[in-house]
């Protein structure tokens, strides 16, 4: 739906959602907050490319074995770039 100025209504959020946004950093680990802080300067497509490159280097170009904790982290990185891709369309 368009406003009179041609802008779309956001059907996925409300003013109440916007007011709860500052609470999100409290739900994240310090490392996740730091990652979002670093990523803030990048646009979505570059961030996705960076995460994919990080994943591929760790999986395909590393000579060291990957333990379960690292596998979990790489899986989370993949999930993060997939979420960002959905957000940026």
HELIX and SHEET records of a PDB file:
HELIX    1   1 UNK A   15  UNK A   20  1                                   6    
HELIX    2   2 UNK A   21  UNK A   23  5                                   3    
HELIX    3   3 UNK A   24  UNK A   27  1                                   4    
HELIX    4   4 UNK A   30  UNK A   39  1                                  10    
HELIX    5   5 UNK A   44  UNK A   60  1                                  17    
HELIX    6   6 UNK A   68  UNK A   88  1                                  21    
END                                                                             
